[in-house]
Amino acid sequence: MDRGSAGKPASGPEPGPVTKSWSDGAGQQEPQSPLRITFHREPATLELAGIIDDSTYPVLTRSLARAALSGAAAIRVDLTEIEFCDLAGLRAITSLATPSGPGTVRQVTIVHLPAQLTGIIRILGWDDMPGLVLVAPGAELG
């Protein structure tokens, strides 16, 4: 997940300002933040594109909290167009699977998870979190 890598598909959009668009299509922008976030309600999916680091962490966590409040029992987080993700961002994404109350488990499926991030999650033991499902690029969703 090198910031300078050319692993992004040529047809993908260029990183730009943070754009948070929800199912109503309303978008908000924050200048100088190279992260785009789109939330779809059915099925509940957060699409993340660009760079997740200390400059984009606040908008990421706000968007994750909003997705958690959507009431969905299962949320998909799509990392297809993520160019870089630091450890704090990865922790925020995986913590979305943390139970919100006694006896509750939210299923969070992280799709198109690069091998480097999968390795970090496994080393830290986060892959044992109840409700967290990791899907590598190209793998079939069940």
Secondary structure, 3 states (H helix, E strand, C coil): CCCCCCCCCCCCCCCCCEEEECCCCCEEEECCCCEEEEEECCCCEEEEEEEECCCCHHHHHHHHHHHHCCCCCEEEEEEEEEEEECHHHHHHHHHHHCCCCCCCCCEEEEECCCHHHHHHHHHHCHHHCCCEEECCCCCCCC
